Every structure is written in structure tokens, then in C-alpha cells.
Amino acid sequence: MVTKVATRQAFGETLLELGRSNPDIVVIGGDLNKSTMATMFGAEFPDRFFDCGAAEQNMMGIASGLAAVGKIPFASTFAVFGSGRPFDQIRISIAQARANVKIVVTHAGIITGPDGMSAHGIEDLALMCSLVGFTVVVPADAEETTQAVRALAEMEGPCYLRLSRPATPLVCPEGYEFKIGKAEVFRPGTDVTILATGIMVGMALEAAEALARESIKARVVNVSTLKPLDRETVLQCARDTGAVVTAEEHLKHGGLGSIVAEVLGEHCPVPLSMVAIDEVYSPSGEAEQLLKLRGLTPEQIAQAAKSVIRRKAGSNGRG
Amino acid sequence: MTNGQRACTKLSVEEMSGLTRAIRRHIVEMTAAAGSGHPGGSLSAVEILTALYFNVLRHDPQNPEWPGRDRFILSKGHCTPVLYSTLAEAGYFPVEELATFRKVDSRLHGHCHNSTPGVEHCSGSLGQGLSVGVGMALGGRLDGSEHNVYVLVGDGECDEGQIWEAAMATSHFGLDNITVVVDRNGIQNDRWTHEAMNLEPLPDKWRAFGWDVHEVDGHDLGEMVGALSNASERDGKRHAIIAKTVKGKGVSFMENNPGFHGKAPNADELKLALEEIG
């Protein structure tokens, strides 16, 4: 039986823990604090907790101002309200100001489910990775979330942490240590590399298991930091395996696939296939239904792996 | 240590009056040298910034990062000419550096950036500064700091919804260590504010959002100092000073002329402007 824990639960608990040890940590919310679990911090530290109501532009500015006087602000809301809605405020008051603000969003992606397309944050990684100097992290599970929240609080500079609404499987191996900017091999393999982020890491591991039954050795890499990308590991994997699949719960444009393609295209062009949402918004529905609808499944990842392996063989054959 | 120990000497109205002339000269000279920039809304705010930097703010130009300093935010961030000129006169950097404004190797960017000595924040997209000021005020209150926050917004800038989000939040959080000054020069980029987007009744709007409103002549240094000093008191209130000003003040052909919102004077215009400013 797979254990499932919501990444936002891990966020709420870790934030509270950090609040107890570091008085400079303050939390800013936007009337979604029960859902983001920021209320756990707010209940114990009401003086350091600022609910800005449903006004995300102001919320990001306030976070910047708090950082400017030495606080470590965690600004938390849903993915769509913590990226696109206040993008200009993040760009100028946080990115250009190099403000030490930690934006933590929950309810990212289509697995937010029945609330429908307006609530499906599927463009946020493209937006946030476009910002100069931002660190962008998508943890694979609750355990990695805990470590990432601690690491982001420690580092100096603006960050974006992307979390989900539903409980998701624990997939990180025992003893795993998260490091900002480090992609980690979760399963060895030599035939193809699957670079996955967020909830797709678990599916990539499932896909690798299925591929193994067909004697295909797929390497699975958890790319939890999208920015700065661990170019070294990505390029090493491309050279080692000669074929790459990316998997993410985000639009194809501007997410992990795009970022990896940038690096591979320039330095190591190998066959690449991107498992992502392809130029389409999604209806209301349950998480599992929507993932299937958009082809974000272990089966689709396995199929993509086989296709890049075929392309690799084809190009080798032609010399 | 009280903040006051590091305060600059307070200048008299007469002394400040002389400075406003120098600052106006800098504004037209630096925009002319750059060939671009925003002289109109800079000239309207000269007395506001002079009163702040030479009488009201507790700051230390030799130590711009002094934690106990009062914070000033120019939310109407296109008006860097008046901010840089004032900062230079206050001693944050040499007056000669103003000639580098908007040049590629200069630290005097077209819009505010917090890497410039004395500049507290980044702006350029209107409406953001008050929110940043609210954050600074909340942080100051949390630390029990004596520092006050002053935010200058444009009147056209009050079209932006974020101004009102921040105005609402300031009173919701019960802050009394932050003051807003509205540079009510009546003109925005394209035309008169009442033509572009009617703001009136502007004082009532600020009152409705929980602010104590003071309407003053924004070119009267005595009135500005009085209103700002009154607003600096920790009296449980938030003060919004609506400073009635003239866009382009001090240069007749720039006064009340939307054409000089975002256009630099040419060589002939500069000559005329300097003659008028004296």
C-alpha cells in the first residue's frame, strides 16, 4: 500500500517548525490560509501572520517590504494566484528588487481537479522560470517538501515552491537529501533517461518498472529544482543514455521539457520526448480522470521512452 | 539609541527654498542630458521631497543602510530625476553623477532600483510602492522600531487598483507608522486626470479607506513640513497628504503641459528653463 501525504500538509507543518526556531519568519496569506495550511503557523504566531485578503498584488508587495526590513516572508496562496495574477508585482517588487521572498503555492496543476480550468495552474512554471534570479522548486512528495521548505528559508533570494492539493504518494528513497539545484537519480538505467518533476516522479518510477519488464533499463531522475537547472546531471544523463523523456504536470511550453530542451539542444542533442499538457485547458473532473485525459500517466511515459529509444536506434543506424 | 540621534540637520524653510532651485535645475539638466525622462512630475514633487529629506526624514546619507532610518518610497517611479537630485543634494552621491542619468554605465536608472544608494525599492510599474511600504511598516512595528515609512504616489497612479488594496490593508492592519503623499498635479501621461480617469472625490476615497486626509499646497515648504511632521506622530492614524501641485512647476512652458510628462527639454528649452528657474 502506497502512503500518500499532501505536500501542502508538509508545508504547513514545516513552516510552523521553522517559525518556532526563527523569529524572522513571517507568513503572508491571501484568504486561502486554511487550504494552504498556513493557518498552522498563524494560530501559533498571530503577530507574524498577515492575511491580506483576496488581494494578491498587494500581498506580494507587502512580502517585498517585509523582506526589505530583514524578515523572511513566506507568501502563500494557490498557484494561479501566486504566479499569474500578481506577476508584475513579483517581477518588479520581488525579482528586480532581489527580495528575499519565498512564494509557496499549493493547488498547482490539473490535479486541483473539479474547480476547473481557471483553478488549474499549468502556466506557473513558465512564468516563474522566466524571472531573473528566482529559484523554482517542485518537490516530488511530502518528504522532499519538508526539506525544501527548510532549504528555501535558509537561502538568500526569491524562491517559488510549487505544491499540490491532493495527497500524493511518497516516492523519495530512504535517506534522500534534497539540495537546491541538484537533480537526483532515483533509479539507475542505461537505455533512456526520464527526467521528471513533482507528481510525475512517482509515475516515472512506475513507468521504469513497467519498462524493466520489457528489459528496457530506464534511468529516473528527480528534477525538483527547475531553476537553476542541474545542467551537469541532465547532460551527463543524456550522454550516458542517448535518449531523454521529460515528464511534468504543466504546459509543454515553458516548463521542464522546454528548459531541458534548451540545454540539450545547445550541448547534447539527443532524441527527446516531452510528456506534458499540450496546448489545452482542462475541464472539471477528478484528478485521476484529468491526468488520464491529458496523458499524464506511467503508460504514456513508458510509450514516450520507447519512442525516443527507437529514434536513437534509427539515427545510429543511419550513421 | 533613538533614531533621532542619526537625523540630518533640519533646514529652515528659507534654506530649503534655495535647495529647491538647485534641484529644479538638476531635473531639467539631467533629463536634457539624457535626452529622455520625466521632468513634469519631477518638478511638481520638488517641495515634497525637499521637505522630506531636509526636515522630516531621519536618515544618514553617509550610511544609507542604517537600519533605523525612515524609509521613503517613490512609488511614482518614473520621477527619478527629483529623487536623484534630492539624494545628491543630501549627500548620497556626488551631484556630478546626475549627468550620467539613464546612461548605460550609470547607477541612476530610468526608474527606481534599490541598488542605487538611498533608493529603497524598485518601481516603474505604477501602483506597487504603497504595498511595499505597508510591508516595511509591518516589519518595523514587529521589531518595535521607530522608523516611519513615507510613500509618494502620483495622482494618475491612483487609477491602479493595487493602491486601494494597499490603502485598505494599511487601515486593516492598524498601521500608524506610514504616511502617503499624493502628488495631485492633475495630469497623467496622456492628459488631465479628470479626462483620463476621474479620481474625484479623491480625499473622500482616502477617508473611506480609513485615512486621515490633509489637503495642502504642495509647493509651500512650510505647509509640507507641517503636514509631514504631523503625520509622523504615532497617533493611531494613517495620514494621507494630498499635495496640490502644478505639473512642470517652475518652468512656464512645462507647467500644466502633459507634453512634458515624459519628454526631456531640448537644448533651447533647457536654456529657457534654466533662465526661468534662476
Interface residues (C-beta under 8 A of the other chain):
Chain A: V26 D47 R48 F50 C52 G53 A55 Q57 N58 M59 M60 G61 I62 A63 S64 G65 L66 A67 A68 V69 G70 K71 P73 D88 Q89 R91 I92 S93 Q96 A97 R98
Chain B: P67 R71 H113 N114 E120 H121 C122 S123 G124 S125 G127 Q128 G129 L130 S131 V132 G133 V134 G135 M136 A137 L138 G139 G140 L142 D143 S145 G161 Q162 E165 A166 M168 A169 H172 F173
